[in-house]
Amino acid sequence: MNKNLLFVFLFLSIGFISFAQNARVKGVILDEINRPVVDVNVSYSGNVTQSNSNGFFEISIPSNKKVTIIFTHVSQKMMSMTVSLKPNEIFVFNPVMNSYAEQMGEIIVSANKKRVQGITIVDQSTIKKIPGANAGIENILKTLPGVNSNNELSTQYAVRGGNYDENLVYVNEIEVYRPFLIRSGQQEGLSFTNTDLVQNVDFSTGGFQAKFGDKLSSVLDITYRKPTKFGAAFEASFLGGSVAVDAVSKNKKWSAITGVRYRNNSLLVNSQDTQTNYTPSYTDIQTNINYVASAKWQWSFLGAISQNKYLYEPLTRETKFGTVDKPMALAVYYEGQERDKYDTYFGAIKTTYNVSPDFTLKFIGSIFHTQEQEHYDILAQYRLGEVDGDGSVVLQEVNYTKGIGTQLNHARNDLDALIVNAEVKGIYNWQENLLEFGVKYTRESIRDRVAEWEMIDSAGFSVNPPIVNLPKNNQPYEPYTGPLLPYQNVRAINFNTINRFSGYAQWSRKGYLGSNEVWYNAGARFQDWSVSGGIVEGKNQFVFSPRAQFALKPDWDMDMVFRLSGGVYHQPPFYRELRDPSGEVLPNTKAQQSVHVVLSNDYNFKMWNRPFKLVSELYYKSLSDVNVYTIDNVRIRYIADNNAKAYAQGLDLRLNGEFVPGTESWFSFGYLKTEENYEGKGYIARPTDQRLKFALLFQDYMPNIPSIKLYLNLVYNTGLPGGSPSYADPYLYQNRLNDYRRADVGFSKVFIDNNRVSKSRLFKDFKELSLGFEIFNLFDNQNAITNTWVRDVYSKNQYAIPNYMTSRVFNIKLSARL
């Protein structure tokens, strides 16, 4: 592999030196009805490049002098632009060509708009290439600083001390949702986002603008592409497959992109400690249809249908734990099965009307409907004991049994949710000021039945819940005459409706302080909501969230941007946040509030005569009205009383660039500390307190055989808090799981791409064809997601037994594109 791999670990010592005197211009070329223009010649002084099938171009130009770039195309009028950029500056320019008049313009100073907003742009081609047990956008996000996850079977992620419910996800400016009843990562199946359909991915880990909705932690903003001609993509592996088709009408007014996906996690689940009969089925179909009614008016429809069937029959489990001096083992035999089903339907219409060149209006309407069931009856008979020094877990070799018992879990949980949204948004350019505003109505209708209980039998007698006032149980020494109750019992029927009105307004402007460039953004959000349908009617609640950003680009030789952002962020409760551990909905649960401050530096430079970027961010969050929760795998249960306060603070660093010429790689580091204080008891670690994070995403190829490529995805996280047993005081259980260490590697042989054309008639229409070999969990590390708590009836101790994730797994993947 390329020798530059050795330099990945040396960037801190040499990465701040820049020698180059070039700048870059890149962007997407569109026509007057916003379609990408293919094969545009982009040139200056004899240097020429062309736009690709998506209209994208990139060209390197000299810095610190005026350069005229010319855009020419056989069906469009010539366009020219004179630009003057500083060394290493990257200017994003998206020209609109037309067929009736030539255009000329001049730009003296410029910068990337998203750069000053603190938004991370994730390249779509990188998303498809990087290996992972759950490959896709979320797989890439987990390599970014400030983003944490220790569950490779889940697409959910935590950002800067927040939990999974605190992340906004938009597709084409439309908010999308996850299922409600998911308890474990292997139940999730597929992320909503289909990577075959993606054009742009923008991600912000905090300090985001007022136009983004009411969540505390992050924004993932995804745009699906608009096809310009027929195309198709195909992928198949041991984990499933996908097909995507692009279609365009003859008059170019209609275009559509449709994707179908199937996934089966058996390969991964069968590598865990628990042996199972596992027959899942995850299938979805998505389509994005676009219609250009006129040069001013455009329409689009985004639709998705997903069916997730989860059939799970555990057989046995054997787990070793403890220390070298005192190895222990848990052996479990199971009876019963779990049958879960998640059907989701999503549809959204979006229309954009250009009232004038400076004023645009948008209307968005969407419906999300989910029908979910979680039914299981699982009997687990366990034996806990000390084993031989070699750590054997075979039952016959247990030397001393410390605990034996039976656990029966039962659930008949059903949920039906319908969420309707209607939104109007506007964008107005007024004398170099950008004004944006929007209003939105949301109606959430929830019908939920919760019926689950757990019975525990230890050493021949039933264990009653400790919170009930019952006669003392001294079995087996004395007979017990009191009632037998489930150790845990949750029963509730909730029919609730939540009505929400929300809106935002914000202002942006670019200016100068002396010779330094500055950008301003200020805005505010509001939301008014009420919960009805419960025993107690909820009262109207209102929150107001002012936010601001300020960015400064000094007039230095070094290409740096400094940014200060933050404000007040509220998260009005969603249905799951309203439901307490007993299943009762508390309609007057308040919105959680966070005062968020982010100070960042963005530095573009050249190293080895190639472009690099170093981004550093220092942040602090002060949280009030905190809704305390526990996490079991990916299931979150809230207390719903707002009786806590918390904070999160940390530092994020990310260096990305061309460590290998022509490829993008990055190294991430994150430090985080987040603690909460519940009812004045003092500060303890929150469930997402992931102190240190290191990640490496690396791409390489063989210098002598460039068609053979390497993709490496490496993550190291320090251990999360391990939780506490049922009914236990979490202040007494502050142990942590072991560190999370995972490396996924992929090798790919490229047969056809832009540089390699097939001579075979069978493959003459293929634009891409590759065969990959992937190794998940390359070093076979034992990573734990949560603890199972097992009781020792004699000493009354409870042992935290880690629930290990997947071991080493091999996969083969075939990819093609027409």
KACORZI-V298355 format. One record per residue. RES is the residue in one letter. SS is DSSP state (~ for helix, > for strand, _ for the rest). D_FIRST is the distance of its C-alpha to the first C-alpha in Angstrom with 2 decimals. Layout:
RES_SS_D_FIRST, RES_SS_D_FIRST
//
This chain:
M___0.00, N___3.78, K_~_6.32, N_~_8.53, L_~_7.78, L_~_10.21, F_~_12.76, V_~_13.34, F_~_15.88, L_~_17.59, F_~_18.87, L_~_22.35, S_~_23.06, I_~_22.03, G___21.80, F___25.46, I___25.55, S___25.82, F___26.29, A___26.16, Q___29.40, N_>_28.39, A_>_29.03, R_>_28.08, V_>_30.36, K_>_29.30, G_>_31.20, V_>_32.72, I___35.53, L_>_38.46, D___41.81, E___45.18, I___44.92, N___41.48, R___39.50, P_>_36.12, V___36.54, V___34.00, D___33.24, V___34.88, N_>_34.33, V_>_33.44, S_>_34.06, Y_>_35.20, S___36.14, G___34.48, N_>_31.13, V_>_30.85, T_>_28.78, Q_>_29.92, S___30.26, N___28.49, S___30.20, N___30.66, G___32.14, F_>_29.22, F_>_28.62, E_>_26.88, I_>_27.72, S_>_27.21, I_>_30.53, P_>_31.95, S___33.26, N___36.75, K___38.56, K___39.95, V_>_37.85, T_>_39.32, I_>_37.00, I_>_38.54, F_>_37.97, T_>_39.40, H_>_39.64, V___41.92, S___43.78, Q_>_43.78, K_>_45.49, M_>_43.62, M_>_42.50, S_>_41.65, M_>_40.68, T_>_40.90, V_>_38.63, S___38.17, L___35.25, K___34.20, P___30.97, N___27.90, E___30.24, I_>_29.15, F_>_32.23, V_>_32.35, F___35.02, N___36.09, P___38.67, V_>_41.31, M___42.34, N___45.71, S___47.60, Y___50.80, A___50.24, E___47.90, Q_>_46.48, M_>_45.77, G_>_44.78, E_>_43.71, I_>_41.56, I___41.70, V___39.87, S___37.70, A___35.14, N___33.35, K_~_36.03, K_~_33.79, R_~_32.27, V_~_35.73, Q_~_36.47, G___33.62, I___32.00, T_>_28.29, I_>_27.07, V_>_24.47, D___22.80, Q_~_23.84, S_~_20.69, T_~_18.68, I_~_21.35, K_~_20.89, K_~_17.15, I___16.75, P___17.63, G___20.73, A___23.84, N___25.77, A___23.38, G___24.95, I_~_26.14, E_~_27.20, N_~_23.82, I_~_22.39, L_~_25.50, K___24.99, T___21.93, L___24.24, P___26.36, G___29.85, V_>_29.02, N_>_29.26, S___29.36, N___29.18, N___29.78, E___26.98, L___29.76, S___31.34, T___30.65, Q___32.90, Y___31.84, A_>_33.70, V_>_33.59, R___34.79, G___37.20, G___38.52, N___38.59, Y_~_37.54, D_~_40.80, E_~_40.27, N_>_37.64, L_>_38.70, V_>_36.99, Y_>_38.04, V_>_37.29, N___38.88, E___40.92, I_>_42.29, E_>_42.00, V___40.73, Y___41.50, R___40.26, P___42.42, F___44.82, L___45.05, I___41.43, R___41.29, S___37.88, G_~_34.41, Q_~_34.55, Q_~_37.68, E_~_36.07, G___34.28, L___33.18, S___32.84, F___35.29, T___32.67, N___31.32, T_~_27.91, D_~_28.56, L_~_31.45, V_>_30.00, Q_>_30.04, N_>_29.87, V_>_29.21, D_>_30.78, F_>_30.95, S_>_33.14, T___33.34, G___36.79, G___39.36, F___39.35, Q___42.20, A___45.52, K___44.78, F___42.47, G___44.42, D___45.81, K___43.06, L___42.12, S___38.35, S_>_36.09, V_>_36.01, L_>_33.57, D_>_34.65, I_>_33.29, T_>_34.33, Y_>_34.24, R___33.80, K___36.65, P___35.79, T___36.94, K___36.82, F___36.40, G_>_33.03, A_>_31.70, A_>_28.63, F_>_28.09, E_>_25.94, A_>_26.53, S_>_25.12, F___26.67, L___27.67, G_>_29.57, G_>_29.35, S_>_30.31, V_>_31.85, A_>_32.52, V_>_34.82, D_>_35.68, A_>_39.21, V_>_41.27, S___44.95, K___46.33, N___47.88, K___44.66, K___46.67, W_>_45.31, S_>_41.69, A_>_40.21, I_>_36.96, T_>_37.18, G_>_34.76, V_>_35.35, R_>_33.28, Y_>_33.64, R_>_32.02, N___32.63, N___31.43, S_~_32.64, L_~_29.20, L_~_28.64, V_~_32.27, N___32.70, S___30.04, Q___32.35, D___35.09, T_>_37.81, Q_>_38.24, T_>_39.56, N_>_40.79, Y_>_38.86, T___39.49, P___38.33, S_>_38.33, Y_>_36.81, T_>_37.52, D_>_37.95, I_>_38.68, Q_>_38.46, T_>_39.69, N_>_39.90, I_>_42.69, N_>_43.46, Y_>_46.69, V_>_47.57, A___51.35, S___51.72, A___50.07, K___51.21, W_>_50.89, Q_>_47.92, W_>_47.72, S_>_44.99, F_>_45.00, L_>_42.36, G_>_43.04, A_>_41.41, I_>_42.61, S_>_40.85, Q_>_41.96, N_>_40.58, K_>_42.16, Y_>_41.26, L_>_42.86, Y_>_42.13, E_>_43.89, P_>_42.76, L_>_43.63, T_>_42.64, R_>_40.64, E_>_39.76, T_>_38.28, K_>_38.12, F_>_38.33, G_>_40.16, T___39.36, V___38.70, D___42.38, K___43.67, P_>_41.51, M_>_42.96, A_>_42.42, L_>_43.51, A_>_44.28, V_>_45.45, Y_>_47.02, Y_>_47.36, E_>_49.81, G_>_49.94, Q_>_47.50, E_>_46.30, R_>_46.75, D_>_45.40, K_>_45.38, Y_>_44.24, D_>_45.27, T_>_44.56, Y_>_45.77, F_>_44.88, G_>_46.25, A_>_46.35, I_>_47.91, K_>_47.02, T_>_48.92, T_>_48.38, Y_>_51.29, N_>_51.11, V_>_54.61, S_>_54.07, P___51.23, D___51.25, F_>_52.04, T_>_50.12, L_>_51.27, K_>_49.38, F_>_50.74, I_>_48.68, G_>_50.18, S_>_48.37, I_>_49.31, F_>_47.30, H_>_48.83, T_>_47.51, Q_>_49.24, E_>_47.89, Q_>_49.11, E_>_48.09, H_>_50.14, Y_>_49.60, D_>_51.62, I_>_49.58, L_>_51.24, A_>_49.16, Q_>_50.66, Y_>_48.86, R_>_49.15, L_>_47.84, G_>_47.97, E_>_46.71, V___44.74, D___43.99, G___41.76, D___38.86, G___38.71, S___39.90, V___40.83, V___43.07, L_~_46.47, Q_~_48.45, E_~_46.83, V___47.80, N___50.07, Y_>_51.75, T_>_52.01, K_>_52.13, G_>_52.39, I_>_53.13, G_>_53.89, T_>_53.53, Q_>_52.20, L_>_53.12, N_>_51.46, H_>_53.05, A_>_52.36, R_>_53.80, N_>_52.19, D_>_52.51, L_>_51.70, D_>_52.37, A_>_51.32, L_>_51.99, I_>_50.67, V_>_51.97, N_>_50.91, A_>_52.49, E_>_51.22, V_>_52.10, K_>_49.85, G_>_50.53, I_>_48.78, Y_>_50.98, N_>_50.17, W_>_53.18, Q___53.40, E___49.76, N_>_49.94, L_>_47.99, L_>_50.04, E_>_48.71, F_>_50.78, G_>_51.05, V_>_53.23, K_>_52.42, Y_>_54.42, T_>_52.94, R_>_54.86, E_>_53.39, S_>_55.43, I_>_54.48, R_>_56.14, D_>_54.88, R_>_56.19, V_>_54.87, A_>_56.13, E_>_54.11, W_>_55.17, E_>_54.03, M_>_56.24, I_>_55.42, D_>_57.30, S_>_56.79, A___58.80, G___61.21, F_>_62.14, S_>_60.96, V___59.37, N___61.05, P___59.47, P___60.17, I___61.25, V___64.37, N___67.63, L___68.31, P___70.27, K___68.42, N___66.63, N___67.16, Q___66.31, P___66.45, Y___69.18, E___71.33, P___71.78, Y___70.35, T___72.67, G___70.74, P___68.87, L___65.45, L___63.00, P___59.36, Y___57.10, Q_>_55.61, N_>_57.36, V_>_56.45, R_>_58.63, A_>_59.01, I_>_59.67, N_>_58.69, F_>_59.55, N_>_58.46, T_>_58.15, I_>_56.39, N_>_57.23, R_>_55.14, F_>_55.70, S_>_53.01, G_>_52.28, Y_>_50.65, A_>_51.20, Q_>_48.97, W_>_49.02, S_>_46.25, R_>_46.64, K_>_44.79, G_>_46.62, Y_>_46.64, L_>_47.64, G___48.45, S___45.44, N_>_43.07, E_>_42.05, V_>_42.95, W_>_42.70, Y_>_45.16, N_>_45.25, A_>_48.02, G_>_49.20, A_>_50.54, R_>_50.53, F_>_53.32, Q_>_53.82, D_>_57.05, W_>_57.08, S_>_59.33, V_>_59.05, S_>_61.88, G___62.82, G___62.87, I___65.82, V___65.64, E___65.10, G___62.47, K___63.48, N___61.95, Q_>_59.21, F_>_57.81, V_>_54.89, F_>_54.05, S_>_50.61, P_>_50.34, R_>_46.89, A_>_45.69, Q_>_42.73, F_>_42.78, A_>_39.94, L_>_40.10, K_>_37.99, P___39.31, D___39.95, W___37.34, D___34.76, M___32.17, D_>_31.50, M_>_32.62, V_>_34.50, F_>_36.51, R_>_37.79, L_>_40.52, S_>_41.23, G_>_43.03, G_>_46.38, V_>_48.05, Y_>_46.31, H_>_48.29, Q_>_47.39, P___50.52, P___50.34, F___49.11, Y_~_50.83, R_~_48.66, E_~_49.34, L_~_53.08, R_>_53.28, D___54.00, P___53.22, S___56.52, G___55.56, E___58.13, V_>_57.32, L___58.32, P___58.92, N___59.42, T___56.06, K___55.05, A___51.92, Q_>_49.43, Q_>_49.07, S_>_46.32, V_>_46.67, H_>_43.18, V_>_42.04, V_>_38.57, L_>_37.73, S_>_34.41, N_>_32.59, D_>_30.11, Y_>_28.40, N_>_26.48, F_>_24.91, K_>_22.40, M_>_19.61, W___17.56, N___19.95, R_>_18.55, P_>_20.63, F_>_20.63, K_>_23.28, L_>_24.61, V_>_27.25, S_>_29.50, E_>_32.45, L_>_35.30, Y_>_37.57, Y_>_40.72, K_>_42.63, S_>_46.20, L_>_47.19, S_>_50.75, D_>_52.48, V_>_49.48, N___49.54, V___48.33, Y_>_46.32, T_>_44.63, I_>_41.41, D_>_41.13, N___37.74, V___37.93, R_>_41.74, I_>_43.40, R_>_47.07, Y_>_48.97, I___52.09, A___53.28, D___55.61, N___53.88, N___55.05, A_>_52.01, K_>_50.24, A_>_46.67, Y_>_44.11, A_>_40.37, Q_>_38.64, G_>_35.13, L_>_32.37, D_>_29.23, L_>_26.31, R_>_23.38, L_>_20.86, N_>_19.00, G_>_17.49, E___14.69, F___12.20, V___9.91, P___12.47, G___14.26, T___13.26, E___15.30, S_>_14.46, W_>_17.03, F_>_18.27, S_>_21.83, F_>_24.54, G_>_28.05, Y_>_31.23, L_>_34.14, K_>_37.60, T_>_40.05, E_>_43.45, E_>_46.64, N_>_50.30, Y_>_52.33, E___56.11, G___56.04, K___54.77, G___52.09, Y_>_48.40, I_>_45.91, A_>_42.28, R___41.86, P___40.03, T___36.99, D___36.82, Q___33.04, R___32.96, L_>_29.30, K_>_26.24, F_>_22.56, A_>_19.99, L_>_16.40, L_>_15.21, F_>_11.61, Q_>_10.02, D_>_6.67, Y_>_6.00, M___4.98, P___6.95, N___9.33, I___9.77, P___9.85, S___12.08, I_>_9.62, K_>_8.77, L_>_8.11, Y_>_11.10, L_>_12.13, N_>_15.79, L_>_17.08, V_>_20.76, Y_>_23.06, N_>_26.79, T___29.70, G___32.39, L___34.89, P_>_38.62, G___39.49, G___42.69, S___46.14, P___48.41, S___50.85, Y___53.80, A___52.32, D___52.30, P_~_48.70, Y_~_49.76, L_~_50.07, Y___46.61, Q___43.94, N___41.43, R_>_37.77, L___35.20, N___32.26, D___29.14, Y_>_26.96, R_>_23.36, R_>_21.09, A_>_17.44, D_>_16.73, V_>_13.45, G_>_13.20, F_>_11.38, S_>_13.00, K_>_13.90, V_>_15.74, F_>_18.75, I_>_20.77, D_>_20.35, N___21.66, N___19.76, R_>_20.37, V___23.99, S___25.32, K___27.92, S___29.45, R_~_32.65, L_~_31.81, F_~_28.83, K___30.19, D___30.91, F___27.52, K___25.57, E_>_22.59, L_>_21.66, S_>_18.68, L_>_18.35, G_>_16.47, F_>_16.22, E_>_16.65, I_>_17.31, F_>_19.77, N___20.51, L___17.58, F___19.41, D___22.80, N___24.49, Q___28.18, N___28.82, A_>_32.41, I_>_33.86, T_>_37.53, N_>_40.07, T_>_42.74, W_>_45.92, V_>_47.98, R_>_51.44, D___52.91, V___56.62, Y___57.87, S___56.24, K___55.91, N___52.31, Q_>_49.56, Y_>_46.11, A_>_42.96, I_>_40.83, P_>_37.33, N_>_36.43, Y_>_32.88, M___30.41, T___28.07, S___26.15, R___22.93, V_>_23.03, F_>_21.11, N_>_21.35, I_>_20.83, K_>_21.16, L_>_22.28, S_>_22.55, A_>_24.57, R_>_26.46, L___29.42
//
